């Protein structure tokens, strides 16, 4: 049965409605409300197939605030976890960048590793679980292959050989020797039940050692993850996760606008330089089993003075070609520019939210399709709506409307939308054209 036809569990409905009303994207329940973006999702899922076969990809998802950019990123996040990927996501901020003089790049790495998620641990913090499951899976595999019983020295030797084979394969990559050594240390700690040593190894993987001396004393390795090389370790993780039984690794970095906002031009250029290195890595085959998606606003990408396009090497790679245009975008290009949802798609979304709200609070949905269409028309006819209306604004208004109607059964929708907050008057019309745009929007 299609998930959208199922009754939405109240826990999920509550989370979805509260998140959307608060202007943020929910972590769960997205399949129940996904509307439009079919072509964009298909394009990104094509990347997923390439990654699972040993390739790599790098995409920018570009859209205005509230346009559904973060929603699309979260939707892909859920899709790939269901397909056996490990996902790491982070929002950039003044404290988290791709590169910085005060550890801002390392801070992004720490956020990504802290947010490692799998299908069975989607809320993040999955690193220890992944390591333990890997070792347990190897033990089970050896039991089945050898027929030996737990505790047999031959079984222990067979498990060690498989563990060290994975470590050996990783060790051939840049910084792989120390990474492999730490995997082996973690295995030894797991077998011995040494939780203290396990946590020391995990601390290293999380980039939490500030000094090489500390790492040397704790683990015997004379190297730490730094602001300059953190991305190399993500590439190592991607290969290791594949060897540990996962399909690959997807990295999702949103709020790229925080690089655009860096006041110092040299600092911005260093960040764009790091971005270029990551982009080239994925397209030139230097990374395996790794996908990178970055979310940004159009200005943060296209501004030639401060944006991504201010770095010529990136602009020449990412700029839209001559033939793409609104309504006919090249979704196989590195940059996916989000088109606005149509009024019809917004109507479908409102129907889904109406049914979810009614199911959560246990009442029969009263708003019909014609009334929903009236609401959509009102929203799209506001001043500047043709340029500025976003799904976030419409959704927040609609959920507020549903809440008010539920709490005030004596009111009807038309009474509310004609109130001072929702009123629409002909003098505020965007243009006669705006009315023409809705002339065909009939039920």
C-alpha positions as a printed NumPy array, in Angstrom:
array([[  0.   ,   0.   ,   0.   ],
       [  1.195,   3.461,  -0.784],
       [  2.355,   5.193,   2.401],
       [  0.38 ,   8.281,   1.522],
       [ -2.86 ,   6.269,   1.674],
       [ -2.206,   4.974,   5.173],
       [ -3.512,   6.619,   8.292],
       [ -0.732,   8.796,   9.669],
       [  0.316,   7.742,  13.208],
       [ -0.526,  10.513,  15.67 ],
       [  3.07 ,  10.78 ,  16.884],
       [  4.255,  11.476,  13.337],
       [  1.336,  13.79 ,  12.546],
       [  2.054,  15.843,  15.671],
       [  5.742,  16.178,  14.77 ],
       [  5.048,  17.089,  11.145],
       [  2.405,  19.719,  11.901],
       [  4.338,  21.297,  14.781],
       [  7.532,  21.467,  12.713],
       [  5.837,  22.995,   9.685],
       [  3.929,  25.52 ,  11.77 ],
       [  7.247,  26.498,  13.357],
       [  8.796,  27.006,   9.922],
       [ 11.208,  24.056,  10.095],
       [ 11.407,  20.785,   8.178],
       [ 10.379,  17.683,  10.159],
       [ 12.865,  14.814,  10.37 ],
       [ 10.12 ,  12.196,  10.098],
       [  6.884,  11.779,   8.167],
       [  8.016,  13.467,   4.951],
       [  6.607,  10.77 ,   2.619],
       [  3.12 ,  11.639,   3.883],
       [  3.362,  15.226,   2.652],
       [  5.796,  15.132,  -0.276],
       [  4.297,  16.982,  -3.244],
       [  5.995,  17.929,  -6.49 ],
       [  9.8  ,  17.731,  -6.83 ],
       [  9.366,  14.382,  -8.612],
       [ 11.941,  15.205, -11.286],
       [ 14.433,  16.602,  -8.77 ],
       [ 14.096,  13.52 ,  -6.564],
       [ 14.561,  11.193,  -9.538],
       [ 17.699,  13.075, -10.608],
       [ 19.203,  12.809,  -7.122],
       [ 18.25 ,   9.139,  -6.802],
       [ 20.104,   8.49 , -10.049],
       [ 23.192,   9.827,  -8.24 ],
       [ 22.489,   7.365,  -5.439],
       [ 22.759,   4.442,  -7.861],
       [ 26.113,   5.727,  -9.121],
       [ 27.417,   6.152,  -5.562],
       [ 26.384,   2.64 ,  -4.545],
       [ 28.388,   1.292,  -7.487],
       [ 31.574,   3.001,  -6.292],
       [ 31.146,   6.437,  -7.826],
       [ 30.705,   9.844,  -6.239],
       [ 28.526,  12.888,  -6.81 ],
       [ 28.314,  16.553,  -5.838],
       [ 25.13 ,  18.598,  -6.162],
       [ 23.966,  22.052,  -5.168],
       [ 20.269,  22.5  ,  -4.406],
       [ 19.462,  26.17 ,  -4.85 ],
       [ 16.261,  27.864,  -3.743],
       [ 15.048,  30.913,  -1.859],
       [ 14.259,  30.779,   1.856],
       [ 11.098,  28.753,   2.34 ],
       [ 11.12 ,  27.39 ,  -1.217],
       [ 11.43 ,  23.766,  -0.122],
       [ 15.199,  23.446,  -0.389],
       [ 15.682,  21.995,   3.094],
       [ 12.559,  19.885,   2.607],
       [ 14.045,  18.298,  -0.513],
       [ 17.349,  17.66 ,   1.262],
       [ 15.538,  15.953,   4.15 ],
       [ 13.453,  13.919,   1.707],
       [ 16.579,  12.62 ,  -0.024],
       [ 18.097,  11.964,   3.404],
       [ 15.219,   9.628,   4.249],
       [ 15.267,   7.972,   0.83 ],
       [ 18.961,   7.096,   0.966],
       [ 18.82 ,   5.808,   4.554],
       [ 16.069,   3.428,   3.449],
       [ 18.454,   2.245,   0.725],
       [ 21.193,   1.335,   3.174],
       [ 23.23 ,   4.553,   3.137],
       [ 24.79 ,   6.275,   6.089],
       [ 23.933,   9.973,   6.138],
       [ 25.829,  12.845,   7.759],
       [ 24.24 ,  16.289,   7.751],
       [ 25.149,  19.726,   9.082],
       [ 24.061,  23.333,   8.725],
       [ 26.842,  25.856,   8.229],
       [ 26.972,  28.816,  10.621],
       [ 29.499,  31.484,  11.682],
       [ 31.143,  28.759,  13.795],
       [ 30.928,  26.037,  11.119],
       [ 32.48 ,  26.56 ,   7.699],
       [ 34.442,  24.498,   5.204],
       [ 37.678,  26.22 ,   6.201],
       [ 38.672,  28.675,   8.927],
       [ 41.513,  30.001,  11.034],
       [ 39.759,  29.073,  14.284],
       [ 38.792,  25.486,  13.577],
       [ 35.502,  26.24 ,  11.804],
       [ 36.144,  23.497,   9.236],
       [ 36.829,  20.94 ,  11.955],
       [ 33.648,  22.116,  13.708],
       [ 31.692,  21.19 ,  10.57 ],
       [ 33.359,  17.773,  10.523],
       [ 32.433,  17.214,  14.177],
       [ 28.832,  18.172,  13.455],
       [ 28.7  ,  15.768,  10.507],
       [ 30.146,  12.851,  12.478],
       [ 27.92 ,  13.642,  15.449],
       [ 24.9  ,  13.521,  13.123],
       [ 25.801,  10.215,  11.452],
       [ 22.499,   8.456,  10.883],
       [ 21.285,   5.105,   9.594],
       [ 17.858,   3.646,   8.906],
       [ 17.799,   2.141,  12.39 ],
       [ 19.249,   5.216,  14.113],
       [ 17.891,   8.119,  12.069],
       [ 18.275,  10.748,  14.781],
       [ 22.094,  10.765,  14.598],
       [ 24.888,   9.587,  16.894],
       [ 25.257,   6.312,  14.995],
       [ 29.066,   6.011,  14.864],
       [ 29.48 ,   3.644,  17.845],
       [ 26.499,   1.59 ,  16.717],
       [ 27.973,   1.228,  13.22 ],
       [ 31.363,   0.129,  14.557],
       [ 29.816,  -2.411,  16.953],
       [ 27.455,  -3.783,  14.299],
       [ 30.346,  -4.152,  11.881],
       [ 32.322,  -6.282,  14.332],
       [ 29.233,  -8.295,  15.284],
       [ 28.416,  -8.912,  11.617],
       [ 31.95 , -10.145,  10.95 ],
       [ 31.681, -12.539,  13.909],
       [ 28.341, -13.881,  12.666],
       [ 29.708, -14.295,   9.15 ],
       [ 32.693, -16.247,  10.446],
       [ 30.441, -18.469,  12.568],
       [ 28.398, -19.359,   9.504],
       [ 31.421, -19.912,   7.289],
       [ 33.483, -22.023,   9.702],
       [ 30.853, -23.793,  11.779],
       [ 33.02 , -23.162,  14.844],
       [ 31.559, -22.259,  18.228],
       [ 32.069, -18.948,  20.083],
       [ 35.256, -18.981,  22.15 ],
       [ 37.154, -21.232,  19.754],
       [ 40.603, -19.769,  19.068],
       [ 40.268, -20.596,  15.367],
       [ 37.073, -18.537,  15.2  ],
       [ 38.807, -15.607,  16.895],
       [ 41.631, -15.843,  14.376],
       [ 39.186, -15.908,  11.432],
       [ 37.378, -12.829,  12.756],
       [ 40.666, -10.996,  13.228],
       [ 41.685, -11.764,   9.66 ],
       [ 38.491, -10.252,   8.286],
       [ 38.76 ,  -7.196,  10.522],
       [ 42.349,  -6.612,   9.522],
       [ 41.499,  -7.165,   5.838],
       [ 39.076,  -4.224,   6.004],
       [ 41.638,  -2.155,   7.9  ],
       [ 44.281,  -3.03 ,   5.319],
       [ 42.077,  -1.915,   2.431],
       [ 41.422,   1.42 ,   4.128],
       [ 45.112,   1.88 ,   4.962],
       [ 45.984,   2.303,   1.278],
       [ 44.121,   5.646,   1.136],
       [ 45.4  ,   9.08 ,   2.198],
       [ 45.657,   9.099,   6.029],
       [ 44.4  ,   5.534,   5.858],
       [ 47.216,   3.948,   7.877],
       [ 46.28 ,   5.694,  11.129],
       [ 42.58 ,   5.247,  10.406],
       [ 43.112,   1.499,   9.92 ],
       [ 45.175,   1.276,  13.083],
       [ 42.371,   2.874,  15.062],
       [ 39.822,   0.455,  13.57 ],
       [ 42.004,  -2.386,  14.793],
       [ 42.314,  -0.758,  18.213],
       [ 38.55 ,  -0.465,  18.416],
       [ 38.18 ,  -4.156,  17.577],
       [ 40.65 ,  -5.135,  20.295],
       [ 38.792,  -2.964,  22.822],
       [ 35.479,  -4.522,  21.721],
       [ 36.782,  -8.061,  22.232],
       [ 38.331,  -7.213,  25.595],
       [ 35.282,  -5.282,  26.794],
       [ 37.464,  -2.216,  27.288],
       [ 34.854,   0.543,  27.053],
       [ 37.349,   3.235,  28.018],
       [ 39.592,   2.447,  25.056],
       [ 36.574,   2.234,  22.747],
       [ 35.521,   5.744,  23.747],
       [ 39.048,   7.061,  23.213],
       [ 39.002,   5.716,  19.661],
       [ 35.553,   7.194,  19.055],
       [ 36.783,  10.542,  20.37 ],
       [ 39.568,  10.442,  17.797],
       [ 37.155,   9.581,  14.972],
       [ 34.978,  12.51 ,  16.065],
       [ 37.923,  14.901,  15.817],
       [ 37.86 ,  15.719,  19.529],
       [ 41.6  ,  15.542,  20.23 ],
       [ 43.041,  19.057,  20.056],
       [ 46.718,  18.105,  20.364],
       [ 48.785,  15.376,  18.766],
       [ 50.37 ,  14.746,  22.156],
       [ 46.984,  13.853,  23.639],
       [ 46.263,  11.361,  20.855],
       [ 49.744,   9.866,  21.216],
       [ 49.315,   9.33 ,  24.961],
       [ 45.798,   7.937,  24.662],
       [ 46.07 ,   5.806,  21.533],
       [ 49.647,   5.707,  20.325],
       [ 48.899,   7.595,  17.1  ],
       [ 50.814,  10.744,  16.301],
       [ 48.174,  12.411,  14.158],
       [ 44.829,  14.152,  14.699],
       [ 42.046,  15.301,  12.394],
       [ 42.564,  18.976,  11.631],
       [ 40.867,  21.91 ,   9.948],
       [ 42.9  ,  21.282,   6.798],
       [ 42.348,  17.565,   6.265],
       [ 38.909,  16.76 ,   7.762],
       [ 37.401,  16.09 ,   4.338],
       [ 39.998,  13.367,   3.675],
       [ 38.646,  11.495,   6.687],
       [ 35.098,  11.692,   5.37 ],
       [ 36.368,   9.969,   2.228],
       [ 37.919,   7.293,   4.435],
       [ 34.657,   6.839,   6.311],
       [ 32.764,   6.442,   3.026],
       [ 35.025,   3.553,   1.967],
       [ 34.949,   1.992,   5.432],
       [ 31.148,   2.159,   5.625],
       [ 30.938,   0.368,   2.302],
       [ 33.291,  -2.366,   3.549],
       [ 31.187,  -2.552,   6.719],
       [ 28.096,  -3.454,   4.697],
       [ 26.443,  -0.127,   3.922],
       [ 25.627,   1.14 ,   0.432],
       [ 27.688,   4.311,   0.79 ],
       [ 27.753,   7.689,   2.523],
       [ 25.756,  10.821,   1.77 ],
       [ 26.923,  14.166,   3.17 ],
       [ 24.386,  16.982,   3.313],
       [ 25.527,  20.522,   4.093],
       [ 22.86 ,  23.22 ,   4.212],
       [ 22.921,  26.985,   4.779],
       [ 25.778,  27.657,   2.398],
       [ 24.7  ,  31.293,   2.687],
       [ 26.896,  31.495,   5.799],
       [ 29.973,  31.384,   3.566],
       [ 28.493,  34.172,   1.434],
       [ 28.097,  36.217,   4.633],
       [ 31.782,  35.943,   5.652],
       [ 32.96 ,  39.584,   5.679],
       [ 36.602,  38.843,   4.895],
       [ 37.105,  38.192,   1.18 ],
       [ 40.222,  36.064,   1.71 ],
       [ 38.391,  33.814,   4.175],
       [ 35.535,  33.422,   1.685],
       [ 37.985,  32.487,  -1.063],
       [ 39.6  ,  29.828,   1.147],
       [ 36.16 ,  28.317,   1.719],
       [ 35.388,  28.314,  -1.988],
       [ 38.798,  26.768,  -2.617],
       [ 37.882,  23.932,  -0.221],
       [ 34.55 ,  23.554,  -1.972],
       [ 36.323,  23.298,  -5.32 ],
       [ 38.633,  20.585,  -3.982],
       [ 35.627,  18.578,  -2.772],
       [ 33.811,  19.1  ,  -6.068],
       [ 36.822,  18.034,  -8.147],
       [ 37.394,  14.984,  -5.96 ],
       [ 33.93 ,  13.625,  -6.582],
       [ 33.89 ,  14.29 , -10.322],
       [ 37.426,  13.04 , -10.964],
       [ 36.911,   9.716,  -9.208],
       [ 39.166,  10.466,  -6.236],
       [ 36.288,   9.757,  -3.854],
       [ 34.286,   6.519,  -3.753],
       [ 30.862,   5.626,  -2.357],
       [ 30.386,   9.285,  -1.464],
       [ 27.669,  11.796,  -2.3  ],
       [ 27.692,  15.474,  -1.321],
       [ 24.651,  17.747,  -1.428],
       [ 24.907,  21.43 ,  -0.518],
       [ 21.909,  23.709,  -0.035],
       [ 22.079,  27.402,  -0.866],
       [ 20.09 ,  30.474,  -1.809],
       [ 20.394,  31.779,  -5.398],
       [ 22.222,  34.93 ,  -4.289],
       [ 24.808,  32.972,  -2.285],
       [ 25.66 ,  31.02 ,  -5.442],
       [ 25.243,  33.527,  -8.255],
       [ 26.553,  36.776,  -6.747],
       [ 29.819,  37.358,  -8.634],
       [ 31.181,  39.632,  -5.929],
       [ 30.74 ,  37.453,  -2.809],
       [ 28.961,  34.263,  -3.855],
       [ 30.202,  30.934,  -5.156],
       [ 30.484,  32.5  ,  -8.62 ],
       [ 33.02 ,  35.003,  -7.289],
       [ 35.471,  32.093,  -7.435],
       [ 36.065,  31.759, -11.141],
       [ 37.06 ,  28.094, -11.07 ],
       [ 33.685,  27.249,  -9.509],
       [ 31.674,  29.639, -11.674],
       [ 33.044,  28.098, -14.864],
       [ 32.053,  24.632, -13.627],
       [ 28.644,  25.446, -12.174],
       [ 27.135,  28.251, -14.258],
       [ 23.913,  27.33 , -16.038],
       [ 24.206,  26.549, -19.74 ],
       [ 22.69 ,  28.502, -22.602],
       [ 19.662,  26.292, -23.1  ],
       [ 18.303,  25.868, -19.554],
       [ 15.424,  28.137, -18.593],
       [ 12.549,  28.214, -16.095],
       [ 10.333,  25.233, -16.812],
       [ 13.112,  23.387, -18.644],
       [ 16.041,  23.075, -16.255],
       [ 18.869,  20.597, -16.73 ],
       [ 18.496,  18.4  , -13.636],
       [ 21.642,  16.454, -14.529],
       [ 23.737,  19.594, -14.048],
       [ 25.663,  20.119, -10.767],
       [ 23.242,  22.857,  -9.677],
       [ 19.549,  22.022,  -9.248],
       [ 17.505,  25.227,  -9.157],
       [ 14.145,  24.706,  -7.512],
       [ 11.131,  25.916,  -9.423],
       [  8.197,  27.223,  -7.39 ],
       [  5.462,  24.72 ,  -6.582],
       [  2.425,  25.259,  -8.765],
       [ -0.92 ,  26.26 ,  -7.273],
       [ -2.218,  22.779,  -8.091],
       [  0.649,  21.178,  -6.157],
       [  0.004,  23.471,  -3.211],
       [ -3.637,  22.395,  -3.285],
       [ -2.638,  18.738,  -3.058],
       [ -0.308,  19.547,  -0.158],
       [ -3.094,  21.378,   1.693],
       [ -5.372,  18.374,   1.216],
       [ -2.754,  16.129,   2.79 ],
       [ -2.27 ,  18.501,   5.729],
       [ -6.037,  18.856,   6.186],
       [ -6.439,  15.078,   6.444],
       [ -3.432,  14.76 ,   8.758],
       [ -4.776,  17.481,  11.067],
       [ -8.231,  15.859,  11.189],
       [ -6.704,  12.468,  11.967],
       [ -4.518,  13.897,  14.742],
       [ -7.363,  15.658,  16.547],
       [-10.08 ,  13.136,  15.733],
       [-12.618,  15.138,  13.743],
       [-14.145,  14.847,  10.287],
       [-12.383,  17.146,   7.829],
       [-14.787,  19.893,   6.794],
       [-12.827,  21.927,   4.267],
       [-13.611,  20.771,   0.768],
       [-11.468,  21.065,  -2.32 ],
       [-13.27 ,  24.225,  -3.461],
       [-12.577,  25.94 ,  -0.124],
       [ -8.933,  24.905,  -0.249],
       [ -8.697,  26.347,  -3.744],
       [-10.128,  29.645,  -2.434],
       [ -7.446,  29.681,   0.261],
       [ -4.659,  29.026,  -2.263],
       [ -5.978,  31.759,  -4.559],
       [ -5.961,  34.215,  -1.67 ],
       [ -2.37 ,  33.392,  -0.756],
       [ -1.116,  33.686,  -4.33 ],
       [ -2.872,  37.014,  -4.907],
       [ -1.058,  38.881,  -2.155],
       [  1.207,  41.769,  -3.098],
       [  4.393,  40.397,  -4.654],
       [  3.233,  36.795,  -4.314],
       [  4.233,  36.072,  -7.892],
       [  7.857,  36.66 ,  -6.846],
       [  7.953,  36.077,  -3.098],
       [  5.389,  33.445,  -2.102],
       [  6.994,  30.27 ,  -0.756],
       [  5.583,  26.909,   0.391],
       [  6.741,  27.703,   3.938],
       [  4.52 ,  30.787,   4.158],
       [  1.476,  29.066,   2.678],
       [  1.883,  26.015,   4.913],
       [  2.248,  28.054,   8.09 ],
       [ -0.86 ,  30.088,   7.255],
       [ -2.827,  26.954,   6.435],
       [ -1.924,  25.088,   9.622],
       [ -2.824,  28.181,  11.642],
       [ -6.155,  28.247,   9.816],
       [ -6.781,  24.57 ,  10.634],
       [ -5.898,  25.139,  14.288],
       [ -8.28 ,  28.092,  14.574],
       [-11.148,  26.247,  12.897],
       [-10.626,  23.258,  15.187],
       [-10.58 ,  25.431,  18.306],
       [-13.536,  27.558,  17.156],
       [-16.083,  25.195,  15.606],
       [-18.61 ,  27.996,  15.152],
       [-16.359,  29.808,  12.692],
       [-15.972,  28.955,   9.024],
       [-13.005,  29.438,   6.739],
       [-14.385,  32.45 ,   4.88 ],
       [-14.94 ,  34.344,   8.137],
       [-11.314,  33.802,   9.092],
       [ -9.677,  34.578,   5.774],
       [-11.689,  37.786,   5.509],
       [-10.408,  38.952,   8.887],
       [ -7.822,  41.733,   9.153],
       [ -4.92 ,  39.285,   9.064],
       [ -6.051,  37.408,   6.001],
       [ -8.012,  40.059,   4.163],
       [ -7.488,  40.471,   0.448],
       [ -8.755,  43.49 ,  -1.343],
       [ -8.779,  44.273,  -5.011],
       [ -6.596,  47.336,  -4.425],
       [ -3.817,  45.013,  -3.241],
       [ -3.899,  42.811,  -6.288],
       [ -0.537,  42.129,  -7.796],
       [ -1.838,  42.814, -11.273],
       [ -4.569,  41.826, -13.626],
       [ -2.181,  39.151, -14.811],
       [ -2.188,  37.541, -11.362],
       [ -5.936,  37.094, -11.678],
       [ -5.474,  35.683, -15.152],
       [ -2.995,  33.153, -13.77 ],
       [ -5.77 ,  31.738, -11.607],
       [ -8.498,  31.868, -14.217],
       [ -7.639,  28.287, -15.154],
       [ -7.177,  27.162, -11.544],
       [-10.612,  25.601, -11.152],
       [-11.818,  22.401,  -9.612]])
